[in-house]
Amino acid sequence: MTEYRLHTVGNDGHFIGSRTFTADSDDDAVVWAKQQIEDHSVELWSGPRLVRRLDPAEKRAAEAVTHTIEAGRMVPKNKT
C-alpha cells in the first residue's frame, strides 16, 4: 500500500484542503480521487511526486459513461 495526499486547489491556485489515504496503485488512487472532486480541482501526490491533477470536468465526463465493455459486449455500468 502506498500513501497518497489529495489536495483541493482553490480558485487562486493555493491548496484549501487536503486528505491522506492509501491505495494499492496510482490507478486505484486516481479512481478514488475522481470520486472526491466537487467544485475545485484537486492534485494527487505520492510523497514529493505529483501523480495527477484532476479537474471537475473530468468527474462529469466519468459520470457520463453509462456502459463498460466486458468480453466484447456493452454492459450497463450499474450492472457490473
DSSP file (Angstrom, degrees, kcal/mol; ACC not computed):
  #  RESIDUE AA STRUCTURE BP1 BP2  ACC     N-H-->O    O-->H-N    N-H-->O    O-->H-N    TCO  KAPPA ALPHA  PHI   PSI    X-CA   Y-CA   Z-CA
    1    1 A M              0   0    0      0, 0.0     2,-0.4     0, 0.0    23,-0.2   0.000 360.0 360.0 360.0 138.6    0.0    0.0    0.0
    2    2 A T  E     -A   23   0A   0     21,-2.9    21,-2.1    23,-0.1     2,-0.4  -0.891 360.0-125.2-112.8 142.3    1.2    3.5   -0.9
    3    3 A E  E     -A   22   0A   0     -2,-0.4     2,-0.3    19,-0.2    19,-0.2  -0.720  30.8-175.7 -88.2 135.6    0.3    6.6    0.9
    4    4 A Y  E     -A   21   0A   0     17,-3.6    17,-2.3    -2,-0.4     2,-0.4  -0.888  16.6-146.4-126.1 156.7   -1.2    9.5   -1.1
    5    5 A R  E     -AB  20  45A   0     40,-2.7    40,-3.0    -2,-0.3     2,-0.6  -0.994   6.5-158.0-123.4 133.8   -2.3   13.0   -0.4
    6    6 A L  E     -AB  19  44A   0     13,-3.2    13,-1.6    -2,-0.4     2,-0.5  -0.953  11.9-166.9-111.9 116.7   -5.2   14.7   -2.2
    7    7 A H  E     -AB  18  43A   0     36,-2.9    36,-2.6    -2,-0.6     2,-0.4  -0.893  14.6-139.6-107.4 130.7   -5.0   18.5   -2.1
    8    8 A T  E     -AB  17  42A   0      9,-2.6     8,-2.8    -2,-0.5     9,-0.9  -0.758  19.8-143.5 -86.1 133.0   -8.0   20.6   -3.1
    9    9 A V  E     -AB  15  41A   0     32,-3.0    32,-0.5    -2,-0.4     6,-0.2  -0.869   9.9-142.4-105.2 123.3   -6.9   23.6   -5.2
   10   10 A G    >   -     0   0    0      4,-3.4     3,-2.0    -2,-0.5    31,-0.1  -0.185  33.8 -95.8 -74.8 172.3   -8.7   27.0   -4.7
   11   11 A N  T 3  S+     0   0    0      1,-0.3    -1,-0.1     2,-0.1    -2,-0.0   0.750 126.0  56.0 -61.3 -24.4   -9.5   29.4   -7.4
   12   12 A D  T 3  S-     0   0    0      2,-0.2    -1,-0.3     1,-0.0     3,-0.1   0.431 120.7-107.3 -89.0   1.2   -6.3   31.3   -6.6
   13   13 A G  S <  S+     0   0    0     -3,-2.0     2,-0.2     1,-0.3    -2,-0.1   0.357  81.1 121.6  91.9  -5.8   -4.2   28.2   -7.1
   14   14 A H  S    S-     0   0    0      1,-0.1    -4,-3.4    -5,-0.1    -1,-0.3  -0.605  72.4-100.3 -90.0 152.2   -3.4   27.6   -3.4
   15   15 A F  E     +A    9   0A   0     -6,-0.2    -6,-0.2    -2,-0.2     3,-0.1  -0.521  36.1 178.6 -68.8 132.9   -4.3   24.5   -1.5
   16   16 A I  E     -     0   0A   0     -8,-2.8     2,-0.3     1,-0.4    -7,-0.2   0.380  65.9  -0.7-116.1  -0.1   -7.5   24.9    0.5
   17   17 A G  E     -A    8   0A   0     -9,-0.9    -9,-2.6     2,-0.0    -1,-0.4  -0.943  59.8-162.8-176.0 160.7   -7.7   21.4    1.9
   18   18 A S  E     -A    7   0A   0     -2,-0.3     2,-0.3   -11,-0.3   -11,-0.2  -0.988   2.9-166.7-153.6 161.3   -6.0   18.1    1.9
   19   19 A R  E     -A    6   0A   0    -13,-1.6   -13,-3.2    -2,-0.3     2,-0.4  -0.987  13.0-143.9-150.3 139.3   -6.6   14.5    2.8
   20   20 A T  E     +A    5   0A   0     -2,-0.3     2,-0.3   -15,-0.2   -15,-0.2  -0.869  29.9 153.0-107.6 140.2   -4.3   11.5    3.2
   21   21 A F  E     -A    4   0A   0    -17,-2.3   -17,-3.6    -2,-0.4     2,-0.3  -0.952  34.0-120.3-154.0 170.4   -5.2    7.9    2.1
   22   22 A T  E     +A    3   0A   0     -2,-0.3     2,-0.3   -19,-0.2   -19,-0.2  -0.894  27.1 172.2-118.8 151.4   -3.6    4.7    1.0
   23   23 A A  E     -A    2   0A   0    -21,-2.1   -21,-2.9    -2,-0.3     3,-0.1  -0.970  39.8-120.1-150.8 160.9   -4.1    2.8   -2.2
   24   24 A D  S    S-     0   0    0     -2,-0.3     2,-0.3   -23,-0.2    -1,-0.1   0.777  91.5  -2.2 -74.7 -27.6   -2.6   -0.2   -4.0
   25   25 A S  S  > S-     0   0    0      1,-0.1     4,-2.2   -23,-0.1     5,-0.1  -0.959  73.7 -99.5-155.8 167.6   -1.5    1.7   -7.1
   26   26 A D  H  > S+     0   0    0     -2,-0.3     4,-2.6     1,-0.2     5,-0.2   0.903 121.7  55.2 -59.1 -41.5   -1.6    5.1   -8.8
   27   27 A D  H  > S+     0   0    0      1,-0.2     4,-2.0     2,-0.2    -1,-0.2   0.918 108.9  46.2 -60.7 -43.8   -4.5    3.9  -10.9
   28   28 A D  H  > S+     0   0    0      1,-0.2     4,-2.2     2,-0.2    -1,-0.2   0.891 111.9  52.0 -64.9 -38.8   -6.5    3.0   -7.8
   29   29 A A  H  X S+     0   0    0     -4,-2.2     4,-2.8     1,-0.2    -2,-0.2   0.890 108.0  51.3 -65.1 -38.9   -5.6    6.3   -6.2
   30   30 A V  H  X S+     0   0    0     -4,-2.6     4,-2.6     2,-0.2    -1,-0.2   0.911 108.5  51.7 -64.7 -42.2   -6.8    8.2   -9.3
   31   31 A V  H  X S+     0   0    0     -4,-2.0     4,-1.1     1,-0.2    -2,-0.2   0.934 113.5  44.5 -58.9 -46.3  -10.1    6.4   -9.2
   32   32 A W  H  X S+     0   0    0     -4,-2.2     4,-0.6     1,-0.2     3,-0.5   0.919 112.3  52.2 -64.0 -43.7  -10.6    7.3   -5.6
   33   33 A A  H >X S+     0   0    0     -4,-2.8     3,-1.3     1,-0.2     4,-0.6   0.885 103.0  57.8 -62.3 -40.0   -9.5   10.9   -6.2
   34   34 A K  H >< S+     0   0    0     -4,-2.6     3,-0.7     1,-0.3    -1,-0.2   0.842 102.4  55.7 -59.4 -32.6  -12.0   11.4   -9.0
   35   35 A Q  H 3< S+     0   0    0     -4,-1.1    -1,-0.3    -3,-0.5    -2,-0.2   0.691 104.2  54.8 -73.0 -17.8  -14.8   10.5   -6.6
   36   36 A Q  H << S+     0   0    0     -3,-1.3    -1,-0.2    -4,-0.6    -2,-0.2   0.563  80.4 112.8 -92.1  -9.8  -13.7   13.3   -4.2
   37   37 A I    <<  +     0   0    0     -3,-0.7     4,-0.1    -4,-0.6    18,-0.1  -0.419  31.5 152.8 -67.9 133.4  -13.8   16.1   -6.8
   38   38 A E  S    S-     0   0    0      2,-0.6    -1,-0.1    -2,-0.1    21,-0.1   0.263  70.5 -28.2-121.7-105.9  -16.5   18.6   -6.1
   39   39 A D  S    S+     0   0    0      2,-0.1     2,-0.3    16,-0.0    -2,-0.1   0.575 120.5  58.5 -95.0 -10.2  -16.3   22.3   -7.3
   40   40 A H  S    S-     0   0    0     15,-0.1    -2,-0.6    16,-0.1   -30,-0.1  -0.815  85.0-103.7-121.0 157.9  -12.5   22.6   -7.3
   41   41 A S  E     -B    9   0A   0    -32,-0.5   -32,-3.0    -2,-0.3     2,-0.3  -0.342  36.1-151.4 -68.5 159.1   -9.6   20.9   -9.0
   42   42 A V  E     -BC   8  54A   0     12,-2.7    12,-2.9   -34,-0.2     2,-0.4  -0.954   7.0-145.1-132.0 154.0   -7.5   18.5   -6.9
   43   43 A E  E     -BC   7  53A   0    -36,-2.6   -36,-2.9    -2,-0.3     2,-0.6  -0.984  11.3-150.1-118.8 131.7   -3.9   17.4   -7.0
   44   44 A L  E     -BC   6  52A   0      8,-3.0     7,-2.9    -2,-0.4     8,-1.4  -0.895  20.5-176.8-103.5 122.0   -2.9   13.8   -6.2
   45   45 A W  E     -BC   5  50A   0    -40,-3.0   -40,-2.7    -2,-0.6     2,-0.4  -0.905  23.5-165.4-121.5 146.7    0.5   13.4   -4.7
   46   46 A S  E >  S- C   0  49A   0      3,-2.7     3,-2.0    -2,-0.3   -42,-0.2  -0.920  74.0 -53.2-125.9 103.0    2.6   10.4   -3.6
   47   47 A G  T 3  S-     0   0    0     -2,-0.4   -42,-0.1     1,-0.3    -1,-0.0  -0.471 122.0 -19.5  60.9-133.1    5.4   11.8   -1.5
   48   48 A P  T 3  S+     0   0    0      0, 0.0     2,-0.5     0, 0.0    -1,-0.3   0.447 119.3  99.0 -83.0   1.9    7.2   14.5   -3.5
   49   49 A R  E <   -C   46   0A   0     -3,-2.0    -3,-2.7     1,-0.0     2,-0.6  -0.790  68.9-139.6 -99.2 123.7    5.7   13.2   -6.8
   50   50 A L  E     -C   45   0A   0     -2,-0.5    -5,-0.2    -5,-0.2     3,-0.1  -0.708  19.2-175.5 -75.8 117.6    2.7   14.8   -8.4
   51   51 A V  E     -     0   0A   0     -7,-2.9     2,-0.3    -2,-0.6    -1,-0.2   0.924  59.1 -33.3 -80.7 -48.9    0.7   11.8   -9.7
   52   52 A R  E     -C   44   0A   0     -8,-1.4    -8,-3.0     2,-0.0     2,-0.5  -0.948  44.2-130.8-171.2 147.8   -2.1   13.8  -11.5
   53   53 A R  E     -C   43   0A   0     -2,-0.3     2,-0.4   -10,-0.2   -10,-0.2  -0.923  28.9-163.0-103.1 133.2   -4.1   17.0  -11.4
   54   54 A L  E     -C   42   0A   0    -12,-2.9   -12,-2.7    -2,-0.5    -2,-0.0  -0.958   2.3-156.8-122.6 135.5   -7.9   16.4  -11.8
   55   55 A D    >>  -     0   0    0     -2,-0.4     3,-1.6   -14,-0.2     4,-0.9  -0.753  32.2-110.2-108.5 155.9  -10.5   19.0  -12.7
   56   56 A P  H 3> S+     0   0    0      0, 0.0     4,-1.9     0, 0.0     3,-0.3   0.809 115.9  64.9 -53.6 -31.6  -14.2   18.9  -12.0
   57   57 A A  H 3> S+     0   0    0      1,-0.2     4,-2.2     2,-0.2     5,-0.1   0.839  96.2  57.2 -62.0 -32.1  -14.9   18.4  -15.8
   58   58 A E  H <> S+     0   0    0     -3,-1.6     4,-2.2     2,-0.2    -1,-0.2   0.866 105.1  50.4 -67.3 -35.5  -13.1   15.0  -15.6
   59   59 A K  H  X S+     0   0    0     -4,-0.9     4,-2.2    -3,-0.3    -2,-0.2   0.929 110.6  48.9 -67.1 -44.0  -15.6   13.9  -12.9
   60   60 A R  H  X S+     0   0    0     -4,-1.9     4,-1.1     1,-0.2    -2,-0.2   0.899 111.8  49.7 -62.3 -39.4  -18.6   15.0  -15.0
   61   61 A A  H  X S+     0   0    0     -4,-2.2     4,-0.6     1,-0.2     3,-0.3   0.902 110.3  50.1 -66.4 -40.2  -17.1   13.1  -18.0
   62   62 A A  H >< S+     0   0    0     -4,-2.2     3,-0.8     1,-0.2    -1,-0.2   0.871 109.2  51.7 -66.0 -36.0  -16.6   10.0  -16.0
   63   63 A E  H 3< S+     0   0    0     -4,-2.2    -1,-0.2     1,-0.2    -2,-0.2   0.748 100.1  64.5 -71.0 -22.8  -20.2   10.1  -14.7
   64   64 A A  H 3< S+     0   0    0     -4,-1.1     2,-0.6    -3,-0.3    -1,-0.2   0.704  78.8  95.9 -74.4 -19.3  -21.4   10.4  -18.3
   65   65 A V    <<  +     0   0    0     -3,-0.8     3,-0.1    -4,-0.6    -3,-0.0  -0.617  46.8 172.1 -75.3 118.5  -20.1    6.9  -19.1
   66   66 A T        +     0   0    0     -2,-0.6    11,-3.2     1,-0.1    12,-0.4   0.600  56.7  41.3-104.6 -14.2  -23.1    4.6  -18.7
   67   67 A H  E     -D   76   0B   0      9,-0.3     2,-0.3    10,-0.1    -1,-0.1  -0.934  57.8-157.9-134.9 156.1  -21.6    1.3  -20.1
   68   68 A T  E     -D   75   0B   0      7,-2.8     7,-3.2    -2,-0.3     2,-0.6  -0.836  26.2-115.4-122.2 166.2  -18.5   -0.7  -20.0
   69   69 A I  E     +D   74   0B   0     -2,-0.3     2,-0.4     5,-0.2     5,-0.2  -0.920  35.1 174.0-105.6 121.8  -17.2   -3.3  -22.4
   70   70 A E  E >  S-D   73   0B   0      3,-3.0     3,-1.9    -2,-0.6    -2,-0.0  -0.990  70.5 -15.9-130.5 124.6  -16.9   -6.8  -21.0
   71   71 A A  T 3  S-     0   0    0     -2,-0.4    -1,-0.1     1,-0.3     3,-0.1   0.867 129.3 -52.9  51.6  39.8  -16.0   -9.9  -23.1
   72   72 A G  T 3  S+     0   0    0      1,-0.2     2,-0.4    -3,-0.0    -1,-0.3   0.556 118.2 108.0  77.7   7.9  -16.7   -7.8  -26.2
   73   73 A R  E <  S-D   70   0B   0     -3,-1.9    -3,-3.0     2,-0.0     2,-0.5  -0.923  71.5-119.8-120.6 145.2  -20.2   -6.8  -25.0
   74   74 A M  E     -D   69   0B   0     -2,-0.4    -5,-0.2    -5,-0.2    -7,-0.0  -0.711  35.1-176.1 -82.1 125.7  -21.6   -3.5  -23.8
   75   75 A V  E     -D   68   0B   0     -7,-3.2    -7,-2.8    -2,-0.5     5,-0.1  -0.980  31.6-108.0-125.7 132.5  -22.8   -3.8  -20.2
   76   76 A P  E >   -D   67   0B   0      0, 0.0     3,-1.8     0, 0.0     4,-0.4  -0.336  29.6-125.9 -57.0 138.5  -24.6   -1.0  -18.2
   77   77 A K  G >  S+     0   0    0    -11,-3.2     3,-1.5     1,-0.3   -10,-0.1   0.865 107.8  56.2 -56.5 -40.0  -22.2    0.3  -15.5
   78   78 A N  G 3  S+     0   0    0    -12,-0.4    -1,-0.3     1,-0.3   -11,-0.1   0.564 102.3  58.3 -74.0  -4.3  -24.6   -0.3  -12.7
   79   79 A K  G <         0   0    0     -3,-1.8    -1,-0.3     1,-0.2    -2,-0.2   0.480 360.0 360.0 -98.6  -5.1  -25.0   -4.0  -13.7
   80   80 A T    <         0   0    0     -3,-1.5    -1,-0.2    -4,-0.4    -2,-0.1   0.462 360.0 360.0 -91.5 360.0  -21.2   -4.8  -13.3
